[in-house]
Amino acid sequence: MVDLINSPVQDLWRIFRIMAEFTEGFEELSSVGPAVSIFGSARTKPKDKYYKMAQETARQLANAGFAVMTGGGGGIMEAANKGAVQAGAKSVGLNIELPKEQIPNEYQNISLHFRYFFCRKVMFLKYAHGFIVFPGGFGTLDEFFESLVLIQTLKQASFPVVLVGKEYWSGLVDWMSEKMLREHHNIAANDMDVFTVVDKPEDATRIIVEFRNAQGYSGLQFPLGVRKNGHSLPKKSQ
């Protein structure tokens, strides 16, 4: 009974914490400038080829004028933050509180800490001029597919999505093409065009730079109202 009585109060304080995370994130990241979100496994070791590729990709992006954003942990995230710092760029870590505590890597010159995954995801999306996805696990796949959903359905996200590592991603891409598209028709043919698979850091960087030069502003644009048939619904009069 005590838990039930306290529940509304706990929910209210939870709302305040969520608002605080959004407010801090918007304030800290609004001046970061064009940024690229880089994802991948926290378990990737420094000697792994993908660790080295992530570091080089971040370095190239930094030299092209981008800030680099990661989840702030080890592995691919550490490599990307390291490459950005070594190039003298803004290196952002959006750290998350986990039951098995994540240890922030040492290569962040802008570091934010989140309790709620959805607040953190908004920051990745809102300020991203591109997503680069290295081999990873469930969390990496979550970020990859969420970006595809936003581009495919809401039409509010506008940025390139790049998978690095053809040998790692080919099985998933083949399954999407054969099962989701051809056999079951659960996606459209042009849905396969919203991401690109590459093998080299310079190719990933080139896609991001070319998109910026051609499109200008990108990232997540919050809709003013619910969209229907491509048009915003009129607001109700007060």
WOCORRA-V604760 format. One record per residue. N is the residue number from 0. RES is the residue in one small letter. SS is DSSP state (H for helix, E for strand, L for the rest). PSI is psi in whole degrees, -180 to 180 (none if undefined). NEAR is the number of other ideal C-beta (glycine too) atoms within 8 Angstrom. Layout:
# WOCORRA-V604760
N/RES/SS/PSI/NEAR
N/RES/SS/PSI/NEAR
This chain:
# WOCORRA-V604760
0/m/L/-40/4
1/v/H/-41/5
2/d/H/-39/6
3/l/H/-39/6
4/i/H/-39/6
5/n/H/-14/8
6/s/H/-47/8
7/p/H/-37/6
8/v/H/-43/7
9/q/H/-41/8
10/d/H/-37/8
11/l/H/-46/8
12/w/H/-33/8
13/r/H/-39/8
14/i/H/-42/8
15/f/H/-39/8
16/r/H/-40/10
17/i/H/-45/10
18/m/H/-40/8
19/a/H/-39/8
20/e/H/-42/13
21/f/H/-46/10
22/t/H/-48/8
23/e/H/-42/9
24/g/H/-46/15
25/f/H/-42/9
26/e/H/-44/7
27/e/H/-36/9
28/l/H/-10/14
29/s/L/-25/6
30/s/L/8/4
31/v/L/-33/12
32/g/L/-171/8
33/p/L/131/8
34/a/E/158/15
35/v/E/131/15
36/s/E/128/13
37/i/E/128/17
38/f/E/158/16
39/g/L/176/16
40/s/L/140/11
41/a/L/-10/11
42/r/L/-4/7
43/t/L/130/16
44/k/L/155/7
45/p/L/-26/6
46/k/L/-11/4
47/d/L/145/8
48/k/H/-32/5
49/y/H/-30/14
50/y/H/-48/15
51/k/H/-38/10
52/m/H/-39/13
53/a/H/-41/17
54/q/H/-43/13
55/e/H/-39/10
56/t/H/-45/16
57/a/H/-39/18
58/r/H/-43/12
59/q/H/-42/11
60/l/H/-42/14
61/a/H/-42/15
62/n/H/-22/8
63/a/L/2/9
64/g/L/14/6
65/f/L/147/14
66/a/E/160/14
67/v/E/130/18
68/m/E/136/15
69/t/E/180/16
70/g/L/-1/13
71/g/L/-3/14
72/g/L/-154/13
73/g/L/-165/9
74/g/L/-131/13
75/i/H/-38/18
76/m/H/-46/17
77/e/H/-44/13
78/a/H/-44/16
79/a/H/-46/16
80/n/H/-38/18
81/k/H/-45/13
82/g/H/-39/16
83/a/H/-45/17
84/v/H/-42/12
85/q/H/-26/8
86/a/L/2/10
87/g/L/24/5
88/a/L/172/12
89/k/L/128/11
90/s/E/106/15
91/v/E/133/16
92/g/E/118/17
93/l/E/87/14
94/n/E/151/13
95/i/E/141/12
96/e/L/124/8
97/l/L/155/6
98/p/L/-45/3
99/k/L/99/4
100/e/L/129/6
101/q/L/134/12
102/i/L/115/6
103/p/L/139/10
104/n/L/163/13
105/e/L/4/4
106/y/L/33/10
107/q/L/125/13
108/n/L/-5/6
109/i/E/119/11
110/s/E/124/10
111/l/E/152/13
112/h/E/130/7
113/f/E/144/14
114/r/L/-31/8
115/y/L/127/9
116/f/H/-40/7
117/f/H/-32/6
118/c/H/-43/13
119/r/H/-41/14
120/k/H/-39/10
121/v/H/-40/11
122/m/H/-42/14
123/f/H/-41/12
124/l/H/-45/14
125/k/H/-38/10
126/y/L/13/10
127/a/E/131/15
128/h/E/7/12
129/g/E/152/16
130/f/E/129/15
131/i/E/124/13
132/v/E/115/14
133/f/L/168/16
134/p/L/135/12
135/g/L/-169/13
136/g/L/-144/7
137/f/H/-43/5
138/g/H/-40/9
139/t/H/-44/14
140/l/H/-37/9
141/d/H/-47/8
142/e/H/-40/14
143/f/H/-52/14
144/f/H/-31/8
145/e/H/-39/10
146/s/H/-39/13
147/l/H/-40/12
148/v/H/-44/9
149/l/H/-41/12
150/i/H/-41/12
151/q/H/-42/8
152/t/H/-57/6
153/l/H/-24/8
154/k/L/24/7
155/q/L/-21/9
156/a/E/132/12
157/s/E/96/9
158/f/L/156/13
159/p/E/146/10
160/v/E/123/14
161/v/E/125/16
162/l/E/131/12
163/v/E/124/16
164/g/L/83/12
165/k/H/-38/8
166/e/H/-26/5
167/y/H/-42/7
168/w/H/-11/11
169/s/H/-39/9
170/g/H/-43/6
171/l/H/-44/7
172/v/H/-41/10
173/d/H/-41/8
174/w/H/-44/9
175/m/H/-43/11
176/s/H/-44/10
177/e/H/-49/9
178/k/H/-56/9
179/m/H/-42/10
180/l/H/-65/15
181/r/H/-44/6
182/e/H/-44/7
183/h/L/-11/6
184/h/L/38/6
185/n/L/-10/5
186/i/L/166/9
187/a/L/160/5
188/a/H/-40/6
189/n/H/-10/6
190/d/H/-24/10
191/m/H/-8/10
192/d/H/-2/6
193/v/L/-1/9
194/f/E/161/11
195/t/E/143/8
196/v/E/128/12
197/v/E/172/11
198/d/L/-8/7
199/k/L/142/7
200/p/H/-39/10
201/e/H/-30/7
202/d/H/-41/10
203/a/H/-45/13
204/t/H/-43/12
205/r/H/-42/8
206/i/H/-43/13
207/i/H/-46/17
208/v/H/-44/9
209/e/H/-38/8
210/f/H/-44/13
211/r/H/-44/12
212/n/H/-31/6
213/a/H/-36/6
214/q/H/-23/8
215/g/L/-122/5
216/y/L/140/5
217/s/L/-169/11
218/g/E/-163/12
219/l/E/123/10
220/q/L/120/7
221/f/L/128/5
222/p/L/146/9
223/l/L/-29/5
224/g/L/172/8
225/v/L/137/6
226/r/E/141/11
227/k/E/121/6
228/n/L/36/4
229/g/L/3/5
230/h/E/143/6
231/s/E/139/8
232/l/L/143/8
233/p/L/145/5
234/k/L/148/6
235/k/L/140/4
236/s/L/146/3
237/q/L/none/2
